[in-house]
Amino acid sequence: MSALAALLLTLGGLAPTLALTARGRTLHRLVGLELMSVVAVVVLLLLARAAGRSAYVDVALLLAVLTFAGSLVFARFLGRSL
Amino acid sequence: MSPLLIHPVAVAAAVLLWLGVAVLLLSCVGAVAARDVRDRLHHVALAAVVGAPLVALSLALTAGSWRSGLKLLLIAGLLIATAPATSAATARAFGPARDADSAEDR
């Protein structure tokens, strides 16, 4: 029950990160994307508990790994081209 | 031995869960409120190093099996280990700290 409440609250936290990612300068958007993926990992973990589906934890693990690689690639690309 | 109405582990899990959610929400709001990109990066690191691992630790405490708990701890450790590298790479892409004029365009 508390997992469901925490899930709803954390979903609310996605809105500011979406606003951060959707507008502004490029690197500010990248920061918003990084924050969004951290929040998305937590959302998936809480969703796994609230819905009783442990497979979502694997999705969260994969997202955490891919976020790291993706952020490094984005930072490298943006640092070089701009 | 007197029976406890609420198990101590459940109390600890609840405290950790709400602490983690609070840190996550505060860092989300703080990242939007901050104006400089480096100030925003601090909030990202806070969410990844404190907020998300607290939630994962809370879920690991109440996990059904030790395997699922270990997987949650692995995710927490992964976030803690990768957040500094991500923050540093993003800050580096923004350019040197003193070069504020050229950095404003990005």
N, CA and C atoms of all chains as a GROMACS GRO file, in nm:
protein
  564
    1MET      N    1   0.083  -0.121   0.000
    1MET     CA    2   0.000   0.000   0.000
    1MET      C    3   0.085   0.125   0.000
    2SER      N    4   0.189   0.123   0.086
    2SER     CA    5   0.277   0.239   0.090
    2SER      C    6   0.359   0.248  -0.038
    3ALA      N    7   0.382   0.133  -0.102
    3ALA     CA    8   0.455   0.136  -0.229
    3ALA      C    9   0.373   0.208  -0.336
    4LEU      N   10   0.241   0.187  -0.332
    4LEU     CA   11   0.154   0.253  -0.430
    4LEU      C   12   0.152   0.404  -0.408
    5ALA      N   13   0.144   0.446  -0.281
    5ALA     CA   14   0.146   0.590  -0.251
    5ALA      C   15   0.278   0.652  -0.292
    6ALA      N   16   0.388   0.582  -0.262
    6ALA     CA   17   0.520   0.632  -0.301
    6ALA      C   18   0.533   0.638  -0.452
    7LEU      N   19   0.473   0.539  -0.520
    7LEU     CA   20   0.477   0.538  -0.666
    7LEU      C   21   0.407   0.660  -0.724
    8LEU      N   22   0.290   0.692  -0.670
    8LEU     CA   23   0.215   0.808  -0.720
    8LEU      C   24   0.293   0.938  -0.695
    9LEU      N   25   0.354   0.949  -0.576
    9LEU     CA   26   0.432   1.069  -0.545
    9LEU      C   27   0.552   1.082  -0.639
   10THR      N   28   0.618   0.968  -0.662
   10THR     CA   29   0.737   0.972  -0.748
   10THR      C   30   0.700   1.002  -0.892
   11LEU      N   31   0.582   0.953  -0.934
   11LEU     CA   32   0.533   0.987  -1.068
   11LEU      C   33   0.512   1.138  -1.080
   12GLY      N   34   0.467   1.201  -0.970
   12GLY     CA   35   0.454   1.347  -0.968
   12GLY      C   36   0.588   1.416  -0.985
   13GLY      N   37   0.692   1.350  -0.934
   13GLY     CA   38   0.827   1.406  -0.949
   13GLY      C   39   0.877   1.403  -1.092
   14LEU      N   40   0.814   1.322  -1.176
   14LEU     CA   41   0.857   1.315  -1.316
   14LEU      C   42   0.821   1.443  -1.392
   15ALA      N   43   0.716   1.512  -1.347
   15ALA     CA   44   0.670   1.631  -1.420
   15ALA      C   45   0.775   1.743  -1.426
   16PRO      N   46   0.839   1.780  -1.313
   16PRO     CA   47   0.943   1.883  -1.323
   16PRO      C   48   1.059   1.842  -1.413
   17THR      N   49   1.097   1.714  -1.408
   17THR     CA   50   1.208   1.671  -1.492
   17THR      C   51   1.168   1.676  -1.640
   18LEU      N   52   1.041   1.647  -1.668
   18LEU     CA   53   0.994   1.656  -1.807
   18LEU      C   54   0.999   1.801  -1.854
   19ALA      N   55   0.957   1.894  -1.765
   19ALA     CA   56   0.963   2.036  -1.800
   19ALA      C   57   1.106   2.080  -1.825
   20LEU      N   58   1.198   2.026  -1.744
   20LEU     CA   59   1.339   2.060  -1.759
   20LEU      C   60   1.396   2.007  -1.890
   21THR      N   61   1.349   1.888  -1.930
   21THR     CA   62   1.401   1.825  -2.051
   21THR      C   63   1.340   1.886  -2.177
   22ALA      N   64   1.218   1.937  -2.166
   22ALA     CA   65   1.145   1.977  -2.286
   22ALA      C   66   1.182   2.116  -2.336
   23ARG      N   67   1.246   2.198  -2.252
   23ARG     CA   68   1.276   2.334  -2.299
   23ARG      C   69   1.412   2.377  -2.243
   24GLY      N   70   1.463   2.487  -2.301
   24GLY     CA   71   1.589   2.540  -2.254
   24GLY      C   72   1.706   2.502  -2.342
   25ARG      N   73   1.825   2.528  -2.292
   25ARG     CA   74   1.946   2.498  -2.370
   25ARG      C   75   1.981   2.351  -2.360
   26THR      N   76   2.066   2.308  -2.453
   26THR     CA   77   2.087   2.165  -2.474
   26THR      C   78   2.139   2.094  -2.349
   27LEU      N   79   2.239   2.152  -2.284
   27LEU     CA   80   2.298   2.082  -2.170
   27LEU      C   81   2.203   2.081  -2.050
   28HIS      N   82   2.121   2.185  -2.039
   28HIS     CA   83   2.020   2.184  -1.933
   28HIS      C   84   1.921   2.071  -1.957
   29ARG      N   85   1.892   2.048  -2.084
   29ARG     CA   86   1.802   1.936  -2.117
   29ARG      C   87   1.866   1.802  -2.083
   30LEU      N   88   1.996   1.792  -2.107
   30LEU     CA   89   2.065   1.667  -2.074
   30LEU      C   90   2.060   1.641  -1.924
   31VAL      N   91   2.077   1.747  -1.845
   31VAL     CA   92   2.066   1.732  -1.699
   31VAL      C   93   1.926   1.684  -1.662
   32GLY      N   94   1.824   1.742  -1.727
   32GLY     CA   95   1.688   1.699  -1.702
   32GLY      C   96   1.667   1.553  -1.738
   33LEU      N   97   1.728   1.511  -1.847
   33LEU     CA   98   1.716   1.371  -1.890
   33LEU      C   99   1.781   1.276  -1.789
   34GLU      N  100   1.897   1.316  -1.738
   34GLU     CA  101   1.964   1.232  -1.638
   34GLU      C  102   1.879   1.218  -1.512
   35LEU      N  103   1.824   1.332  -1.469
   35LEU     CA  104   1.739   1.328  -1.349
   35LEU      C  105   1.614   1.244  -1.375
   36MET      N  106   1.559   1.257  -1.496
   36MET     CA  107   1.438   1.183  -1.530
   36MET      C  108   1.464   1.032  -1.527
   37SER      N  109   1.580   0.991  -1.575
   37SER     CA  110   1.605   0.847  -1.576
   37SER      C  111   1.627   0.792  -1.436
   38VAL      N  112   1.686   0.872  -1.346
   38VAL     CA  113   1.697   0.828  -1.207
   38VAL      C  114   1.558   0.810  -1.146
   39VAL      N  115   1.471   0.909  -1.172
   39VAL     CA  116   1.335   0.899  -1.118
   39VAL      C  117   1.262   0.780  -1.182
   40ALA      N  118   1.287   0.757  -1.312
   40ALA     CA  119   1.220   0.646  -1.381
   40ALA      C  120   1.264   0.511  -1.323
   41VAL      N  121   1.390   0.500  -1.283
   41VAL     CA  122   1.437   0.376  -1.220
   41VAL      C  123   1.358   0.351  -1.091
   42VAL      N  124   1.342   0.456  -1.012
   42VAL     CA  125   1.268   0.442  -0.886
   42VAL      C  126   1.122   0.410  -0.913
   43VAL      N  127   1.064   0.474  -1.016
   43VAL     CA  128   0.925   0.446  -1.052
   43VAL      C  129   0.909   0.298  -1.089
   44LEU      N  130   1.002   0.244  -1.164
   44LEU     CA  131   0.993   0.102  -1.203
   44LEU      C  132   1.007   0.010  -1.081
   45LEU      N  133   1.097   0.047  -0.989
   45LEU     CA  134   1.113  -0.034  -0.868
   45LEU      C  135   0.984  -0.035  -0.785
   46LEU      N  136   0.925   0.083  -0.770
   46LEU     CA  137   0.801   0.091  -0.691
   46LEU      C  138   0.686   0.025  -0.763
   47LEU      N  139   0.686   0.034  -0.897
   47LEU     CA  140   0.582  -0.031  -0.976
   47LEU      C  141   0.592  -0.182  -0.962
   48ALA      N  142   0.714  -0.232  -0.959
   48ALA     CA  143   0.734  -0.376  -0.943
   48ALA      C  144   0.674  -0.424  -0.811
   49ARG      N  145   0.693  -0.342  -0.704
   49ARG     CA  146   0.639  -0.381  -0.574
   49ARG      C  147   0.488  -0.364  -0.569
   50ALA      N  148   0.441  -0.250  -0.624
   50ALA     CA  149   0.298  -0.220  -0.613
   50ALA      C  150   0.215  -0.316  -0.698
   51ALA      N  151   0.265  -0.352  -0.817
   51ALA     CA  152   0.189  -0.439  -0.906
   51ALA      C  153   0.221  -0.587  -0.881
   52GLY      N  154   0.321  -0.613  -0.797
   52GLY     CA  155   0.356  -0.752  -0.770
   52GLY      C  156   0.423  -0.823  -0.885
   53ARG      N  157   0.488  -0.746  -0.971
   53ARG     CA  158   0.558  -0.806  -1.085
   53ARG      C  159   0.708  -0.781  -1.070
   54SER      N  160   0.779  -0.885  -1.034
   54SER     CA  161   0.922  -0.869  -1.006
   54SER      C  162   1.003  -0.848  -1.133
   55ALA      N  163   0.943  -0.875  -1.250
   55ALA     CA  164   1.017  -0.859  -1.375
   55ALA      C  165   1.052  -0.712  -1.401
   56TYR      N  166   0.972  -0.620  -1.346
   56TYR     CA  167   1.000  -0.479  -1.366
   56TYR      C  168   1.131  -0.436  -1.301
   57VAL      N  169   1.176  -0.511  -1.201
   57VAL     CA  170   1.305  -0.480  -1.138
   57VAL      C  171   1.418  -0.499  -1.239
   58ASP      N  172   1.403  -0.601  -1.325
   58ASP     CA  173   1.504  -0.622  -1.429
   58ASP      C  174   1.506  -0.504  -1.526
   59VAL      N  175   1.388  -0.451  -1.557
   59VAL     CA  176   1.381  -0.334  -1.646
   59VAL      C  177   1.452  -0.215  -1.581
   60ALA      N  178   1.430  -0.198  -1.450
   60ALA     CA  179   1.496  -0.088  -1.378
   60ALA      C  180   1.648  -0.105  -1.380
   61LEU      N  181   1.693  -0.229  -1.362
   61LEU     CA  182   1.837  -0.255  -1.365
   61LEU      C  183   1.895  -0.222  -1.502
   62LEU      N  184   1.826  -0.264  -1.605
   62LEU     CA  185   1.871  -0.238  -1.742
   62LEU      C  186   1.872  -0.088  -1.770
   63LEU      N  187   1.768  -0.018  -1.723
   63LEU     CA  188   1.761   0.126  -1.743
   63LEU      C  189   1.876   0.197  -1.673
   64ALA      N  190   1.910   0.151  -1.552
   64ALA     CA  191   2.020   0.213  -1.478
   64ALA      C  192   2.152   0.197  -1.555
   65VAL      N  193   2.171   0.079  -1.614
   65VAL     CA  194   2.295   0.055  -1.690
   65VAL      C  195   2.297   0.140  -1.818
   66LEU      N  196   2.184   0.139  -1.891
   66LEU     CA  197   2.179   0.210  -2.019
   66LEU      C  198   2.185   0.361  -1.999
   67THR      N  199   2.128   0.409  -1.889
   67THR     CA  200   2.132   0.552  -1.860
   67THR      C  201   2.276   0.600  -1.844
   68PHE      N  202   2.354   0.520  -1.775
   68PHE     CA  203   2.495   0.556  -1.755
   68PHE      C  204   2.566   0.570  -1.889
   69ALA      N  205   2.552   0.467  -1.974
   69ALA     CA  206   2.617   0.471  -2.105
   69ALA      C  207   2.564   0.586  -2.190
   70GLY      N  208   2.432   0.601  -2.189
   70GLY     CA  209   2.370   0.706  -2.270
   70GLY      C  210   2.413   0.845  -2.229
   71SER      N  211   2.419   0.869  -2.097
   71SER     CA  212   2.459   1.001  -2.049
   71SER      C  213   2.602   1.033  -2.088
   72LEU      N  214   2.689   0.933  -2.078
   72LEU     CA  215   2.830   0.956  -2.116
   72LEU      C  216   2.840   0.988  -2.264
   73VAL      N  217   2.766   0.916  -2.346
   73VAL     CA  218   2.770   0.940  -2.491
   73VAL      C  219   2.716   1.080  -2.522
   74PHE      N  220   2.604   1.116  -2.460
   74PHE     CA  221   2.546   1.248  -2.482
   74PHE      C  222   2.642   1.358  -2.441
   75ALA      N  223   2.702   1.341  -2.322
   75ALA     CA  224   2.793   1.444  -2.272
   75ALA      C  225   2.915   1.458  -2.363
   76ARG      N  226   2.966   1.347  -2.408
   76ARG     CA  227   3.081   1.348  -2.498
   76ARG      C  228   3.044   1.418  -2.630
   77PHE      N  229   2.931   1.380  -2.684
   77PHE     CA  230   2.886   1.434  -2.813
   77PHE      C  231   2.860   1.584  -2.804
   78LEU      N  232   2.789   1.626  -2.700
   78LEU     CA  233   2.755   1.767  -2.686
   78LEU      C  234   2.878   1.851  -2.654
   79GLY      N  235   2.970   1.795  -2.575
   79GLY     CA  236   3.090   1.869  -2.542
   79GLY      C  237   3.179   1.892  -2.662
   80ARG      N  238   3.173   1.802  -2.758
   80ARG     CA  239   3.258   1.814  -2.874
   80ARG      C  240   3.194   1.904  -2.980
   81SER      N  241   3.064   1.893  -2.997
   81SER     CA  242   3.002   1.959  -3.112
   81SER      C  243   2.962   2.103  -3.081
   82LEU      N  244   2.942   2.139  -2.954
   82LEU     CA  245   2.895   2.274  -2.924
   82LEU      C  246   3.009   2.360  -2.868
   83MET      N  247   0.940  -1.269   2.605
   83MET     CA  248   0.955  -1.176   2.493
   83MET      C  249   0.818  -1.123   2.453
   84SER      N  250   0.802  -0.994   2.466
   84SER     CA  251   0.671  -0.936   2.436
   84SER      C  252   0.653  -0.921   2.286
   85PRO      N  253   0.535  -0.952   2.236
   85PRO     CA  254   0.512  -0.940   2.091
   85PRO      C  255   0.506  -0.794   2.048
   86LEU      N  256   0.574  -0.764   1.942
   86LEU     CA  257   0.573  -0.628   1.888
   86LEU      C  258   0.457  -0.611   1.791
   87LEU      N  259   0.389  -0.499   1.803
   87LEU     CA  260   0.277  -0.475   1.712
   87LEU      C  261   0.326  -0.449   1.571
   88ILE      N  262   0.433  -0.370   1.560
   88ILE     CA  263   0.492  -0.339   1.429
   88ILE      C  264   0.635  -0.388   1.429
   89HIS      N  265   0.669  -0.462   1.326
   89HIS     CA  266   0.804  -0.516   1.318
   89HIS      C  267   0.905  -0.404   1.295
   90PRO      N  268   1.019  -0.407   1.364
   90PRO     CA  269   1.119  -0.301   1.348
   90PRO      C  270   1.168  -0.285   1.204
   91VAL      N  271   1.180  -0.398   1.134
   91VAL     CA  272   1.226  -0.390   0.995
   91VAL      C  273   1.126  -0.315   0.908
   92ALA      N  274   0.997  -0.338   0.936
   92ALA     CA  275   0.893  -0.267   0.859
   92ALA      C  276   0.898  -0.118   0.886
   93VAL      N  277   0.925  -0.081   1.012
   93VAL     CA  278   0.937   0.061   1.046
   93VAL      C  279   1.056   0.122   0.973
   94ALA      N  280   1.170   0.051   0.976
   94ALA     CA  281   1.289   0.101   0.909
   94ALA      C  282   1.265   0.115   0.759
   95ALA      N  283   1.196   0.016   0.701
   95ALA     CA  284   1.169   0.022   0.557
   95ALA      C  285   1.081   0.140   0.522
   96ALA      N  286   0.979   0.166   0.608
   96ALA     CA  287   0.889   0.279   0.581
   96ALA      C  288   0.964   0.411   0.591
   97VAL      N  289   1.049   0.424   0.694
   97VAL     CA  290   1.126   0.548   0.711
   97VAL      C  291   1.217   0.571   0.591
   98LEU      N  292   1.288   0.464   0.550
   98LEU     CA  293   1.378   0.477   0.436
   98LEU      C  294   1.303   0.512   0.309
   99LEU      N  295   1.187   0.448   0.289
   99LEU     CA  296   1.108   0.472   0.168
   99LEU      C  297   1.066   0.618   0.158
  100TRP      N  298   1.010   0.672   0.267
  100TRP     CA  299   0.960   0.809   0.260
  100TRP      C  300   1.072   0.910   0.259
  101LEU      N  301   1.184   0.877   0.326
  101LEU     CA  302   1.301   0.964   0.316
  101LEU      C  303   1.348   0.971   0.171
  102GLY      N  304   1.356   0.854   0.107
  102GLY     CA  305   1.402   0.849  -0.031
  102GLY      C  306   1.311   0.924  -0.125
  103VAL      N  307   1.180   0.905  -0.108
  103VAL     CA  308   1.084   0.975  -0.194
  103VAL      C  309   1.094   1.126  -0.172
  104ALA      N  310   1.111   1.168  -0.045
  104ALA     CA  311   1.123   1.311  -0.015
  104ALA      C  312   1.247   1.370  -0.082
  105VAL      N  313   1.359   1.298  -0.073
  105VAL     CA  314   1.483   1.348  -0.135
  105VAL      C  315   1.466   1.357  -0.286
  106LEU      N  316   1.401   1.254  -0.345
  106LEU     CA  317   1.379   1.256  -0.490
  106LEU      C  318   1.295   1.375  -0.533
  107LEU      N  319   1.184   1.396  -0.462
  107LEU     CA  320   1.095   1.507  -0.500
  107LEU      C  321   1.162   1.642  -0.481
  108LEU      N  322   1.237   1.656  -0.369
  108LEU     CA  323   1.306   1.782  -0.344
  108LEU      C  324   1.411   1.809  -0.450
  109SER      N  325   1.482   1.704  -0.493
  109SER     CA  326   1.585   1.725  -0.594
  109SER      C  327   1.522   1.756  -0.730
  110CYS      N  328   1.405   1.699  -0.758
  110CYS     CA  329   1.336   1.732  -0.883
  110CYS      C  330   1.296   1.880  -0.884
  111VAL      N  331   1.237   1.925  -0.774
  111VAL     CA  332   1.196   2.066  -0.766
  111VAL      C  333   1.318   2.157  -0.766
  112GLY      N  334   1.422   2.115  -0.692
  112GLY     CA  335   1.542   2.197  -0.685
  112GLY      C  336   1.613   2.209  -0.818
  113ALA      N  337   1.610   2.102  -0.897
  113ALA     CA  338   1.675   2.107  -1.028
  113ALA      C  339   1.606   2.206  -1.121
  114VAL      N  340   1.473   2.215  -1.110
  114VAL     CA  341   1.401   2.312  -1.192
  114VAL      C  342   1.425   2.454  -1.141
  115ALA      N  343   1.432   2.467  -1.009
  115ALA     CA  344   1.448   2.601  -0.950
  115ALA      C  345   1.587   2.657  -0.976
  116ALA      N  346   1.688   2.569  -0.984
  116ALA     CA  347   1.825   2.618  -1.004
  116ALA      C  348   1.840   2.676  -1.145
  117ARG      N  349   1.926   2.776  -1.157
  117ARG     CA  350   1.942   2.841  -1.287
  117ARG      C  351   2.068   2.793  -1.360
  118ASP      N  352   2.176   2.774  -1.286
  118ASP     CA  353   2.302   2.732  -1.348
  118ASP      C  354   2.301   2.581  -1.370
  119VAL      N  355   2.367   2.537  -1.478
  119VAL     CA  356   2.363   2.394  -1.510
  119VAL      C  357   2.437   2.312  -1.404
  120ARG      N  358   2.540   2.371  -1.343
  120ARG     CA  359   2.613   2.297  -1.240
  120ARG      C  360   2.530   2.283  -1.113
  121ASP      N  361   2.454   2.386  -1.080
  121ASP     CA  362   2.363   2.374  -0.966
  121ASP      C  363   2.260   2.264  -0.991
  122ARG      N  364   2.215   2.255  -1.115
  122ARG     CA  365   2.118   2.149  -1.148
  122ARG      C  366   2.182   2.012  -1.137
  123LEU      N  367   2.309   2.001  -1.175
  123LEU     CA  368   2.378   1.872  -1.166
  123LEU      C  369   2.388   1.824  -1.022
  124HIS      N  370   2.402   1.918  -0.928
  124HIS     CA  371   2.407   1.878  -0.787
  124HIS      C  372   2.279   1.805  -0.748
  125HIS      N  373   2.167   1.854  -0.798
  125HIS     CA  374   2.039   1.790  -0.764
  125HIS      C  375   2.027   1.652  -0.827
  126VAL      N  376   2.080   1.638  -0.949
  126VAL     CA  377   2.080   1.505  -1.013
  126VAL      C  378   2.162   1.406  -0.931
  127ALA      N  379   2.280   1.451  -0.888
  127ALA     CA  380   2.365   1.363  -0.809
  127ALA      C  381   2.299   1.328  -0.676
  128LEU      N  382   2.230   1.425  -0.616
  128LEU     CA  383   2.161   1.400  -0.489
  128LEU      C  384   2.054   1.292  -0.507
  129ALA      N  385   1.978   1.302  -0.617
  129ALA     CA  386   1.874   1.203  -0.641
  129ALA      C  387   1.933   1.064  -0.665
  130ALA      N  388   2.046   1.058  -0.737
  130ALA     CA  389   2.102   0.928  -0.773
  130ALA      C  390   2.180   0.865  -0.658
  131VAL      N  391   2.243   0.948  -0.574
  131VAL     CA  392   2.329   0.892  -0.469
  131VAL      C  393   2.254   0.873  -0.338
  132VAL      N  394   2.154   0.957  -0.311
  132VAL     CA  395   2.081   0.948  -0.183
  132VAL      C  396   1.938   0.898  -0.204
  133GLY      N  397   1.861   0.964  -0.291
  133GLY     CA  398   1.719   0.937  -0.302
  133GLY      C  399   1.688   0.797  -0.350
  134ALA      N  400   1.736   0.764  -0.470
  134ALA     CA  401   1.704   0.634  -0.529
  134ALA      C  402   1.759   0.516  -0.446
  135PRO      N  403   1.885   0.521  -0.397
  135PRO     CA  404   1.932   0.410  -0.314
  135PRO      C  405   1.854   0.392  -0.185
  136LEU      N  406   1.803   0.502  -0.127
  136LEU     CA  407   1.722   0.487  -0.006
  136LEU      C  408   1.595   0.408  -0.036
  137VAL      N  409   1.530   0.440  -0.149
  137VAL     CA  410   1.410   0.366  -0.187
  137VAL      C  411   1.444   0.220  -0.216
  138ALA      N  412   1.554   0.197  -0.287
  138ALA     CA  413   1.594   0.059  -0.319
  138ALA      C  414   1.627  -0.019  -0.193
  139LEU      N  415   1.693   0.047  -0.098
  139LEU     CA  416   1.727  -0.019   0.028
  139LEU      C  417   1.601  -0.055   0.106
  140SER      N  418   1.504   0.038   0.105
  140SER     CA  419   1.378   0.011   0.173
  140SER      C  420   1.306  -0.109   0.111
  141LEU      N  421   1.305  -0.114  -0.024
  141LEU     CA  422   1.240  -0.228  -0.091
  141LEU      C  423   1.317  -0.357  -0.066
  142ALA      N  424   1.452  -0.345  -0.056
  142ALA     CA  425   1.532  -0.465  -0.031
  142ALA      C  426   1.506  -0.521   0.108
  143LEU      N  427   1.480  -0.432   0.204
  143LEU     CA  428   1.453  -0.477   0.342
  143LEU      C  429   1.326  -0.560   0.349
  144THR      N  430   1.228  -0.524   0.264
  144THR     CA  431   1.100  -0.595   0.269
  144THR      C  432   1.084  -0.691   0.152
  145ALA      N  433   1.195  -0.722   0.082
  145ALA     CA  434   1.186  -0.814  -0.031
  145ALA      C  435   1.155  -0.955   0.017
  146GLY      N  436   1.088  -1.031  -0.069
  146GLY     CA  437   1.048  -1.165  -0.030
  146GLY      C  438   1.163  -1.262  -0.020
  147SER      N  439   1.255  -1.257  -0.114
  147SER     CA  440   1.366  -1.350  -0.116
  147SER      C  441   1.498  -1.275  -0.114
  148TRP      N  442   1.605  -1.344  -0.079
  148TRP     CA  443   1.735  -1.276  -0.073
  148TRP      C  444   1.785  -1.242  -0.213
  149ARG      N  445   1.739  -1.316  -0.314
  149ARG     CA  446   1.783  -1.286  -0.450
  149ARG      C  447   1.726  -1.154  -0.500
  150SER      N  448   1.597  -1.133  -0.475
  150SER     CA  449   1.536  -1.006  -0.519
  150SER      C  450   1.592  -0.889  -0.438
  151GLY      N  451   1.621  -0.914  -0.309
  151GLY     CA  452   1.682  -0.809  -0.228
  151GLY      C  453   1.821  -0.773  -0.277
  152LEU      N  454   1.895  -0.876  -0.317
  152LEU     CA  455   2.030  -0.852  -0.368
  152LEU      C  456   2.027  -0.774  -0.499
  153LYS      N  457   1.927  -0.803  -0.581
  153LYS     CA  458   1.914  -0.731  -0.708
  153LYS      C  459   1.884  -0.583  -0.684
  154LEU      N  460   1.800  -0.556  -0.585
  154LEU     CA  461   1.770  -0.416  -0.551
  154LEU      C  462   1.894  -0.345  -0.498
  155LEU      N  463   1.972  -0.416  -0.417
  155LEU     CA  464   2.096  -0.356  -0.366
  155LEU      C  465   2.195  -0.332  -0.480
  156LEU      N  466   2.193  -0.422  -0.580
  156LEU     CA  467   2.280  -0.404  -0.696
  156LEU      C  468   2.243  -0.277  -0.772
  157ILE      N  469   2.113  -0.253  -0.788
  157ILE     CA  470   2.069  -0.131  -0.857
  157ILE      C  471   2.112  -0.008  -0.778
  158ALA      N  472   2.096  -0.015  -0.644
  158ALA     CA  473   2.137   0.099  -0.560
  158ALA      C  474   2.287   0.124  -0.575
  159GLY      N  475   2.366   0.017  -0.571
  159GLY     CA  476   2.510   0.032  -0.585
  159GLY      C  477   2.549   0.085  -0.720
  160LEU      N  478   2.478   0.039  -0.823
  160LEU     CA  479   2.506   0.085  -0.959
  160LEU      C  480   2.480   0.235  -0.972
  161LEU      N  481   2.369   0.280  -0.916
  161LEU     CA  482   2.337   0.424  -0.923
  161LEU      C  483   2.440   0.507  -0.848
  162ILE      N  484   2.481   0.458  -0.730
  162ILE     CA  485   2.579   0.532  -0.650
  162ILE      C  486   2.713   0.536  -0.723
  163ALA      N  487   2.749   0.424  -0.788
  163ALA     CA  488   2.881   0.418  -0.853
  163ALA      C  489   2.887   0.501  -0.981
  164THR      N  490   2.775   0.508  -1.054
  164THR     CA  491   2.780   0.574  -1.185
  164THR      C  492   2.746   0.723  -1.179
  165ALA      N  493   2.679   0.768  -1.072
  165ALA     CA  494   2.638   0.909  -1.066
  165ALA      C  495   2.755   1.008  -1.072
  166PRO      N  496   2.866   0.985  -1.000
  166PRO     CA  497   2.976   1.081  -1.010
  166PRO      C  498   3.034   1.091  -1.150
  167ALA      N  499   3.047   0.978  -1.218
  167ALA     CA  500   3.102   0.980  -1.353
  167ALA      C  501   3.010   1.056  -1.448
  168THR      N  502   2.880   1.032  -1.435
  168THR     CA  503   2.784   1.102  -1.520
  168THR      C  504   2.787   1.253  -1.495
  169SER      N  505   2.789   1.291  -1.367
  169SER     CA  506   2.792   1.434  -1.333
  169SER      C  507   2.920   1.499  -1.385
  170ALA      N  508   3.031   1.431  -1.366
  170ALA     CA  509   3.158   1.488  -1.409
  170ALA      C  510   3.163   1.503  -1.560
  171ALA      N  511   3.113   1.402  -1.632
  171ALA     CA  512   3.115   1.409  -1.778
  171ALA      C  513   3.025   1.521  -1.830
  172THR      N  514   2.908   1.538  -1.767
  172THR     CA  515   2.817   1.644  -1.809
  172THR      C  516   2.876   1.782  -1.779
  173ALA      N  517   2.936   1.796  -1.660
  173ALA     CA  518   2.997   1.924  -1.626
  173ALA      C  519   3.114   1.955  -1.718
  174ARG      N  520   3.186   1.852  -1.757
  174ARG     CA  521   3.299   1.872  -1.847
  174ARG      C  522   3.250   1.914  -1.986
  175ALA      N  523   3.137   1.859  -2.028
  175ALA     CA  524   3.082   1.898  -2.158
  175ALA      C  525   3.041   2.044  -2.158
  176PHE      N  526   3.013   2.098  -2.040
  176PHE     CA  527   2.973   2.238  -2.030
  176PHE      C  528   3.093   2.331  -2.042
  177GLY      N  529   3.211   2.278  -2.031
  177GLY     CA  530   3.330   2.360  -2.047
  177GLY      C  531   3.391   2.397  -1.915
  178PRO      N  532   3.507   2.464  -1.918
  178PRO     CA  533   3.573   2.503  -1.793
  178PRO      C  534   3.489   2.600  -1.713
  179ALA      N  535   3.505   2.595  -1.581
  179ALA     CA  536   3.416   2.669  -1.491
  179ALA      C  537   3.429   2.819  -1.507
  180ARG      N  538   3.549   2.869  -1.538
  180ARG     CA  539   3.567   3.014  -1.542
  180ARG      C  540   3.520   3.073  -1.674
  181ASP      N  541   3.504   2.988  -1.775
  181ASP     CA  542   3.469   3.037  -1.908
  181ASP      C  543   3.318   3.058  -1.916
  182ALA      N  544   3.269   3.154  -1.840
  182ALA     CA  545   3.123   3.168  -1.828
  182ALA      C  546   3.060   3.225  -1.955
  183ASP      N  547   3.134   3.307  -2.030
  183ASP     CA  548   3.075   3.374  -2.146
  183ASP      C  549   3.040   3.276  -2.257
  184SER      N  550   3.137   3.190  -2.292
  184SER     CA  551   3.112   3.095  -2.400
  184SER      C  552   3.015   2.987  -2.354
  185ALA      N  553   3.017   2.958  -2.224
  185ALA     CA  554   2.931   2.852  -2.174
  185ALA      C  555   2.784   2.894  -2.173
  186GLU      N  556   2.759   3.023  -2.173
  186GLU     CA  557   2.620   3.069  -2.166
  186GLU      C  558   2.538   3.028  -2.288
  187ASP      N  559   2.605   3.004  -2.400
  187ASP     CA  560   2.532   2.976  -2.523
  187ASP      C  561   2.479   2.834  -2.528
  188ARG      N  562   2.529   2.747  -2.442
  188ARG     CA  563   2.494   2.607  -2.459
  188ARG      C  564   2.364   2.571  -2.391
   0.00000   0.00000   0.00000
